[in-house]
Amino acid sequence: MPIGIMINVLSVIVGGIIGAGMGDKLQADFKEKLNMIFGACSMGMGIS
């Protein structure tokens, strides 16, 4: 199995665990801006 796929799977799992543990501690404003940042990154990758 390629190393890229394993890193991607591990990052999703670790991110889910961290998000579940810290979800209540993050401010709502930060959560909204985080979604906007991910959206901008997705559009940038689609353009390039």
VONU-738459 format. One line per 4 residues: number of its first residue (from 1); their letters; for each residue z, y, x of N, C-alpha, C. Coordinates in steps of 0.1 Angstrom, whole numbers, plus 5000, padded with zeros to 4 digits. Atoms other than C-alpha are relative to their C-alpha. Layout:
NUM) A) Z/Y/X/Z/Y/X/Z/Y/X | ...
//
This chain:
1) MPIG) 5000/4988/5009/5000/5000/5000/5000/5012/5009 | 5000/4988/4991/4991/5034/5015/5013/5008/4999 | 4988/4992/4999/5019/5056/5027/5001/5012/4991 | 5000/4989/5009/5009/5085/5005/5005/4997/4987
5) IMIN) 4996/5004/5014/5014/5066/4973/5015/4997/5000 | 4985/5003/4999/5049/5054/4985/5008/5013/5001 | 4993/4987/4999/5059/5090/4994/5000/5007/4987 | 5001/4993/5013/5047/5103/4961/5009/4993/4990
9) VLSV) 4991/5007/5009/5066/5076/4941/5015/5004/5004 | 4986/4997/4996/5098/5083/4961/5003/5014/4997 | 4997/4986/5004/5095/5120/4956/5002/5002/4985 | 4998/4999/5014/5092/5116/4919/5014/4994/4996
13) IVGG) 4987/5006/5003/5122/5093/4918/5012/5008/5004 | 4989/4991/4995/5144/5115/4940/5001/5013/4992 | 5000/4988/5008/5133/5146/4921/5006/4998/4987 | 4994/5003/5013/5142/5130/4888/5015/4998/5001
17) IIGA) 4985/5002/4999/5177/5120/4901/5006/5014/5003 | 4994/4987/4997/5183/5155/4915/4999/5009/4988 | 5001/4992/5012/5170/5171/4884/5010/4996/4989 | 4990/5004/5010/5192/5150/4862/5014/5004/5003
21) GMGD) 4986/4996/4996/5223/5158/4882/5002/5015/5000 | 4999/4986/4999/5216/5195/4886/4994/5008/4989 | 5007/4993/5011/5198/5203/4854/5009/5010/4992 | 4991/4991/5007/5229/5218/4837/5004/5012/5008
25) KLQA) 4995/4989/4991/5237/5240/4867/4990/5011/5003 | 5010/4990/4998/5204/5258/4869/4999/5010/4989 | 5001/4989/5010/5199/5291/4851/4987/4998/4993 | 5011/5001/5008/5174/5292/4823/4988/5008/5005
29) DFKE) 5011/4992/4995/5154/5320/4839/4994/4994/5012 | 5006/5007/4989/5150/5300/4871/4991/4988/4995 | 5008/5011/5005/5137/5270/4851/4987/5005/4995 | 5012/4995/5005/5111/5292/4834/4991/5004/5011
33) KLNM) 5008/4996/4988/5099/5307/4867/4995/4988/5008 | 5004/5012/4992/5098/5273/4883/4987/4994/4993 | 5012/5005/5007/5073/5261/4856/4988/5008/5003 | 5012/4991/4997/5051/5292/4863/4995/4997/5014
37) IFGA) 5004/5002/4986/5051/5285/4900/4992/4987/5001 | 5007/5013/5000/5041/5248/4895/4986/5002/4993 | 5013/4998/5007/5013/5260/4871/4991/5007/5009 | 5009/4992/4990/5000/5285/4897/4995/4991/5011
41) CSMG) 5004/5009/4989/5000/5258/4924/4990/4990/4995 | 5010/5010/5006/4981/5234/4901/4986/5007/4999 | 5012/4993/5001/4955/5260/4894/4994/5003/5013 | 5005/4997/4986/4952/5269/4931/4994/4987/5006
45) MGIS) 5006/5013/4994/4946/5232/4940/4987/4997/4992 | 5012/5003/5008/4920/5229/4912/4989/5009/5005 | 5010/4991/4995/4901/5259/4925/4995/4996/5014 | 5004/5002/4986/4901/5249/4961/4994/4986/5002
//
